[in-house]
Amino acid sequence: MGLGLVNGLPAHILLVHVVVVLAPLAALALIVCACFPRAARRAGLALPVLALAVLVSVPLTTHTGEWLEHHVERDPLIRRHTELGDGLLPWVLGLFVLATAVWWVQRRASATPPAPAAAGWARSTPLRAVAVVLALLIGAGTLVQVYRIGDSGARAAWHDGFSATAHPGQRR
């Protein structure tokens, strides 16, 4: 894959914004849809499609990040950022699998005729409880990992790039 520059800027700088926006959005949507079946019904196919978009964007972003890493000076902060970035793919893979499962279970539940209230509730409670717990774990893990990656990337990019005090003559 030869995606390195876009309009003279490293593609990683542009693609990272897709991940920073879509991954937390997908994580929060998964948590909401797992906790509230009505939300899962309303989200429909949008939930797994959103998770798929994140799943596709993460390898593209890490690939362009590796390209960028080879085009800047070696730095321990960049190495740390790269290591953290490589750790996001398992989280978003889990996000996609669970989002697809939540969508599929909700779709099947909507397609079958309603069972008696007690039988339907007893049958769905353990499955829903597992989905909620997994959604909370995977969603929180994704959010934390995206934060850690973003923080390390900002530190790598800006650690020597600004002054804590304003330059004389600069307007406030």
Disulfide bonds with the S-S distance in Angstrom:
none
